């Protein structure tokens, strides 16, 4: 933590660029200080929870415990089932094959999924940049005020996602849950920290830069996969990762002399983006490990968001920031509408993700989301006036070409692996 503290105090990477005065009103507005304050709030919940878990395990509570609290403690600390031996038992449910449905019905389903994903996440992206980079309540005499607490936005997103996932689990049949609840807290912590870095980075960099940085998270995900899960990768995966890094570098290094201060990539923005990518890479790999238990994606969504709500509301109450954010909502009804719509898009976008993957597979879903990223960059440039140079545009093209190449190569590899040796008859699963 000392290295980012020293480097973040250096001048910005672009010559003559300065951080907006609104970001330097006080020491409490410095992003690294807020990061440590938030982390301290999470630690005040994590540390006692860790000590309780160790206490129950050392007491062998599973055999000796009794009373009305026993089922809750058992579910939170020990779980109710052993881990599944086969990964396919605990991962996504088998995708429904369109044997009886007509082609037109499948086309309408695909259009519904694509429209839902694009509407949810494009609206979410536009609102995210609006909330974090623009002022509220501006008049001819008053410049207005910016909303600064990214953690409150994370809390708003998670509380609605928790509610939606809980209702879905209550109204639909789900697999019997067996994972110890405390294991969701690891993915929850990394998830809320990555979301916080994502919101906070928009104070220092442009939205197109952030979108391309998200596309480049393939590289750290592969690195985390080798370190955490000991995974091996094909040559085309390394090739596409290299192309993505080249394209992102072309975009970041391209500059124009009249670039607006909000689009200047500062070192603080780069550090926050790196934090987002690292935390998000850990989240995906930890969730992949959790799927070895028998659970559905919506159960995963519910478990992670339970802890996310607990961590964020606890930290906000300790800092006194919850009431301050509520007062900001009361002063600016436009912000209230934006924050609510932001949460709705985030929660229902996750449900569209699960439904699309279940119906059409990961390859179709990746194509839809890659197109969404390209459209999001275009919308951001049109609505908020970001400029992209020729070199930057070529970099964007290289990134998306690499992403589509990755999807194509992965689908070819899956088709090849599904081919049976000659002489064997296909076995239909019932």
C-alpha positions in Angstrom: 0.0 0.0 0.0 3.0 2.3 0.4 3.8 2.3 -3.3 0.4 3.6 -4.5 0.5 6.2 -1.8 3.8 7.6 -3.0 3.1 7.3 -6.7 -0.4 8.8 -6.5 1.1 12.0 -5.1 3.2 12.5 -8.3 2.1 14.9 -11.0 -0.4 13.5 -13.6 1.0 11.7 -16.6 -0.2 14.2 -19.1 1.8 17.4 -19.3 0.0 20.4 -17.9 -3.0 18.3 -16.7 -4.4 19.1 -13.3 -7.0 17.3 -11.2 -10.2 19.3 -10.9 -10.4 21.6 -7.9 -13.5 19.8 -6.7 -11.5 16.7 -6.1 -9.0 18.5 -3.8 -11.4 20.3 -1.4 -10.1 18.4 1.6 -8.0 15.5 2.6 -11.1 13.4 3.0 -11.7 13.7 -0.8 -8.4 12.0 -1.6 -9.3 8.6 -3.0 -6.6 6.6 -1.2 -7.7 8.0 2.2 -11.3 7.0 1.4 -10.2 3.6 0.3 -8.5 3.0 3.7 -11.4 4.4 5.6 -13.8 2.0 3.7 -11.4 -0.9 4.3 -11.3 -0.1 8.0 -15.1 -0.3 8.1 -15.1 -3.7 6.4 -12.4 -4.9 8.8 -14.6 -4.0 11.7 -17.0 -6.6 10.5 -14.6 -9.2 9.0 -12.3 -9.5 12.0 -15.0 -10.3 14.6 -16.6 -12.7 12.0 -13.3 -14.5 11.4 -12.7 -14.9 15.2 -16.2 -16.3 15.6 -15.7 -18.8 12.8 -12.4 -20.0 14.3 -14.1 -20.2 17.7 -16.9 -22.5 16.4 -14.5 -24.6 14.4 -12.2 -25.2 17.4 -15.1 -26.0 19.7 -16.2 -28.6 17.1 -19.7 -27.0 17.3 -21.0 -29.2 14.5 -21.1 -32.2 16.9 -21.6 -30.4 20.2 -23.8 -27.5 19.4 -27.5 -27.3 20.3 -30.3 -24.7 20.6 -32.2 -22.5 18.2 -29.1 -20.9 16.8 -27.6 -24.2 15.7 -29.1 -24.3 12.2 -28.0 -20.7 11.5 -24.4 -21.3 12.7 -24.2 -24.6 10.9 -25.3 -22.9 7.6 -23.0 -19.9 8.0 -19.8 -21.8 9.2 -20.0 -25.4 8.1 -22.6 -25.7 5.3 -25.0 -28.6 4.8 -23.4 -30.6 2.0 -20.0 -31.8 0.9 -18.4 -30.3 -2.2 -19.5 -31.9 -5.5 -16.8 -34.0 -7.2 -17.8 -33.0 -10.7 -17.7 -29.4 -11.7 -20.7 -29.7 -14.0 -22.9 -30.6 -11.0 -22.4 -27.2 -9.3 -21.9 -24.9 -12.2 -24.6 -23.4 -14.5 -27.6 -25.7 -15.1 -27.5 -27.5 -18.4 -28.6 -25.2 -21.2 -32.0 -26.0 -22.7 -31.7 -27.3 -26.2 -34.2 -25.9 -28.6 -35.5 -29.2 -29.9 -39.2 -28.5 -29.7 -39.3 -24.8 -30.1 -39.4 -23.2 -33.5 -36.7 -21.1 -35.1 -38.8 -18.0 -34.9 -39.3 -18.6 -31.2 -35.6 -18.9 -30.7 -34.9 -15.7 -32.7 -37.4 -13.8 -30.6 -35.8 -15.1 -27.4 -32.4 -14.0 -28.6 -33.7 -10.6 -29.5 -35.3 -10.3 -26.1 -32.0 -11.2 -24.4 -29.9 -8.9 -26.5 -32.4 -6.0 -26.0 -32.5 -6.6 -22.3 -28.7 -6.7 -21.9 -28.1 -3.7 -24.1 -30.9 -1.6 -22.5 -29.7 -2.5 -18.9 -26.0 -2.0 -19.3 -26.0 0.9 -21.8 -28.4 2.9 -19.5 -26.2 1.9 -16.6 -23.0 3.1 -18.3 -24.5 6.5 -19.3 -26.0 7.1 -15.8 -22.7 6.0 -14.1 -20.8 8.7 -16.0 -23.5 11.3 -15.3 -23.6 10.7 -11.6 -19.8 10.7 -11.1 -18.7 13.5 -13.4 -21.5 16.1 -13.5 -23.0 18.4 -10.8 -26.5 18.5 -9.5 -28.6 21.6 -8.7 -26.6 23.9 -11.0 -28.1 27.3 -11.7 -26.9 30.6 -13.3 -25.6 31.7 -9.9 -24.8 28.4 -8.3 -22.4 25.9 -9.9 -24.1 23.0 -8.1 -22.5 20.1 -6.2 -21.1 16.7 -7.1 -21.9 13.5 -5.5 -18.7 12.1 -4.1 -19.5 8.9 -2.1 -19.0 6.0 -4.5 -19.6 3.5 -1.7 -23.2 4.7 -1.3 -23.8 3.9 -5.0 -22.4 0.4 -4.5 -24.7 -0.1 -1.5 -27.7 1.1 -3.6 -26.8 -1.4 -6.4 -26.3 -4.3 -3.9 -29.4 -3.8 -1.9 -31.7 -4.0 -4.9 -29.7 -7.0 -6.4 -30.1 -8.7 -3.0 -33.8 -8.1 -3.0 -34.3 -9.3 -6.6 -32.2 -12.4 -6.1 -34.0 -13.3 -2.8 -37.4 -13.0 -4.4 -36.3 -15.1 -7.4 -34.9 -17.8 -5.1 -38.1 -17.8 -3.0 -40.5 -18.0 -6.0 -38.6 -20.6 -8.1 -37.2 -24.0 -7.4 -33.5 -23.9 -6.5 -30.9 -26.6 -5.7 -30.4 -27.5 -2.1 -27.8 -25.0 -0.8 -24.6 -26.5 0.7 -21.8 -24.0 0.7 -20.8 -22.4 4.1 -22.2 -18.8 3.9 -19.0 -17.2 5.1 -17.3 -18.2 1.9 -19.4 -15.7 0.0 -17.7 -12.9 2.0 -14.5 -13.2 0.0 -16.1 -12.7 -3.3 -18.3 -10.0 -1.8 -15.3 -8.0 -0.5 -13.5 -8.1 -3.8 -16.7 -7.3 -5.6 -17.6 -4.2 -3.7 -13.9 -3.0 -3.8 -13.9 -3.5 -7.6 -17.2 -1.6 -7.9 -15.9 1.2 -5.7 -12.7 1.5 -7.9 -14.9 1.5 -11.0 -17.0 4.5 -9.8 -14.1 6.4 -8.3 -11.9 6.1 -11.4 -14.5 8.1 -13.4 -13.4 11.2 -11.4 -10.0 10.9 -13.1 -10.4 9.2 -16.5 -12.9 9.1 -19.3 -15.6 6.4 -19.6 -14.2 5.1 -22.9 -10.8 4.5 -21.2 -12.6 2.6 -18.4 -14.5 0.4 -20.9 -11.3 -0.5 -22.7 -9.6 -1.3 -19.4 -12.5 -3.7 -18.6 -11.9 -5.4 -21.9 -8.2 -5.9 -20.9 -9.1 -7.7 -17.7 -8.7 -10.9 -19.7 -5.0 -10.7 -19.0 -5.1 -10.5 -15.1 -7.9 -13.1 -15.1 -5.6 -15.5 -16.9 -2.8 -14.7 -14.5 -5.1 -15.2 -11.5 -6.3 -18.5 -13.1 -2.8 -19.8 -13.3 -2.0 -18.7 -9.7 -5.3 -19.5 -7.9 -6.7 -22.5 -10.0 -3.5 -23.7 -11.7 -5.2 -23.4 -15.1 -3.5 -23.8 -18.5 -4.3 -21.8 -21.6 -4.1 -22.3 -25.3 -1.8 -20.3 -27.6 -4.7 -18.3 -29.1 -5.7 -17.1 -25.6 -2.2 -15.6 -25.1 -2.3 -14.1 -28.6 -5.7 -12.4 -28.1 -4.5 -11.2 -24.7 -1.5 -9.6 -26.3 -3.6 -7.9 -29.0 -5.9 -6.5 -26.3 -2.9 -5.0 -24.4 -1.6 -3.5 -27.6 -4.9 -1.9 -28.5 -5.5 -0.5 -25.0 -1.9 0.9 -25.0 -2.6 2.6 -28.4 -5.7 4.2 -27.0 -4.1 5.3 -23.7 -1.0 6.8 -25.3 -2.9 8.7 -28.0 -3.5 12.3 -26.9 -4.8 15.6 -28.3 -3.7 19.1 -27.3 -7.3 20.3 -26.6 -8.3 17.3 -24.4 -10.7 18.3 -21.7 -9.6 17.8 -18.1 -12.3 15.2 -17.5 -10.8 13.0 -20.2 -7.2 13.2 -19.0 -5.9 9.9 -17.8 -4.2 10.7 -14.6 -2.0 8.3 -12.6 -4.7 8.0 -9.9 -7.2 6.8 -12.6 -4.7 4.2 -13.8 -4.1 3.0 -10.2 -7.9 2.8 -9.6 -8.4 0.9 -12.9 -5.7 -1.5 -11.9 -7.4 -2.0 -8.5 -10.7 -2.7 -10.3 -9.2 -5.3 -12.6 -7.3 -7.1 -9.8 -10.3 -7.2 -7.5 -12.7 -8.2 -10.3 -10.3 -11.0 -11.5 -10.2 -12.4 -7.9 -14.0 -12.3 -7.7 -14.5 -14.3 -10.9 -12.0 -16.9 -9.9 -13.3 -17.3 -6.4 -16.9 -17.6 -7.6 -15.7 -20.3 -10.1 -14.3 -22.2 -7.2 -17.5 -21.8 -5.2 -19.5 -23.3 -8.1 -18.0 -26.7 -7.1 -20.8 -26.7 -4.5 -24.3 -27.4 -5.8 -25.8 -24.0 -6.3 -27.4 -21.9 -9.0 -26.1 -18.6 -10.3 -29.0 -16.8 -8.6 -28.1 -18.4 -5.3 -24.5 -17.1 -5.9 -25.9 -13.6 -6.6 -28.0 -13.7 -3.4 -25.1 -15.0 -1.2 -22.6 -12.4 -2.5 -25.0 -9.5 -2.2 -26.0 -10.4 1.4 -22.4 -9.8 2.5 -22.1 -6.8 0.2 -25.1 -5.1 1.8 -23.7 -5.9 5.3 -20.2 -4.6 4.6 -21.3 -1.4 2.8 -24.1 -0.4 5.2 -21.8 -1.0 8.2 -19.0 1.1 6.7 -21.4 3.9 5.8 -22.9 4.0 9.3 -19.5 4.0 10.9 -18.4 7.0 8.8 -21.7 8.8 9.1 -21.9 8.9 5.3 -25.3 7.1 5.0 -27.2 10.1 6.4 -25.2 12.5 4.4 -26.0 10.7 1.1 -29.7 10.5 2.0 -29.6 14.3 2.6 -28.0 14.7 -0.9 -30.9 12.6 -2.3 -33.4 14.8 -0.5 -31.8 17.9 -1.9 -31.6 16.7 -5.5 -34.5 14.6 -6.8 -32.7 14.2 -10.1 -29.9 12.3 -8.4 -32.5 10.1 -6.6 -34.0 9.1 -9.9 -30.5 8.4 -11.4 -29.4 6.3 -8.4 -32.6 4.3 -8.4 -32.4 3.6 -12.1 -28.7 2.8 -11.8 -29.6 0.1 -9.3 -32.5 -1.3 -11.3 -30.3 -1.6 -14.4 -27.6 -3.3 -12.4 -29.9 -5.9 -10.7 -32.0 -6.8 -13.8 -28.9 -6.8 -16.0 -27.5 -9.7 -13.8 -30.7 -11.7 -14.3 -30.5 -11.1 -18.1 -26.9 -12.5 -17.9 -28.0 -15.7 -16.2 -30.9 -16.2 -18.6 -28.9 -15.5 -21.8 -26.1 -17.9 -20.8 -28.7 -20.6 -19.8 -30.5 -20.3 -23.1 -27.8 -19.6 -25.7 -24.4 -20.3 -24.0 -21.4 -18.2 -23.1 -20.3 -17.5 -26.7 -23.5 -15.7 -27.7 -23.5 -13.8 -24.4 -19.9 -12.7 -24.9 -20.7 -11.4 -28.4 -23.7 -9.4 -27.1 -21.7 -7.8 -24.3 -18.7 -7.1 -26.6 -21.1 -5.2 -28.9 -22.4 -3.4 -25.8 -19.0 -2.2 -24.9 -18.4 -0.7 -28.4 -21.8 1.0 -28.4 -21.1 2.3 -24.8 -18.0 4.0 -26.1 -19.8 5.6 -29.0 -22.7 6.8 -26.7 -20.2 8.3 -24.2 -18.4 10.2 -27.0 -21.7 11.5 -28.4 -23.4 12.5 -25.1 -20.4 13.7 -23.1 -18.2 15.0 -25.9 -15.1 12.8 -25.5 -12.6 13.0 -28.3 -10.9 9.9 -29.8 -7.9 10.3 -32.1 -7.2 8.2 -35.2 -4.6 6.2 -33.3 -7.0 5.8 -30.4 -9.7 4.6 -32.8 -7.4 2.0 -34.2 -6.6 0.9 -30.7 -10.3 0.4 -30.0 -10.7 -1.6 -33.2 -7.8 -3.8 -32.3 -9.3 -4.5 -28.9 -12.7 -5.5 -30.2 -11.1 -7.5 -33.1 -9.2 -9.5 -30.5 -12.3 -10.0 -28.4 -14.3 -11.4 -31.4 -11.3 -13.6 -32.4 -11.3 -14.9 -28.8 -15.0 -15.8 -29.0 -14.6 -17.5 -32.4 -11.6 -19.5 -31.3 -13.3 -20.6 -28.1 -16.4 -21.8 -30.0 -14.3 -23.7 -32.5 -12.4 -25.5 -29.7 -15.7 -26.4 -27.9 -17.1 -27.9 -31.2 -13.9 -29.9 -31.7 -13.9 -31.2 -28.2 -17.6 -32.4 -28.6 -16.8 -34.5 -31.6 -17.0 -38.2 -30.8 -14.4 -40.7 -32.0 -15.4 -42.8 -35.0 -17.4 -45.9 -34.2 -19.1 -44.4 -31.1 -22.8 -43.6 -31.0 -23.9 -40.4 -29.4 -25.6 -40.9 -26.0 -28.5 -38.6 -25.2 -28.7 -37.3 -21.7 -32.1 -37.6 -20.1 
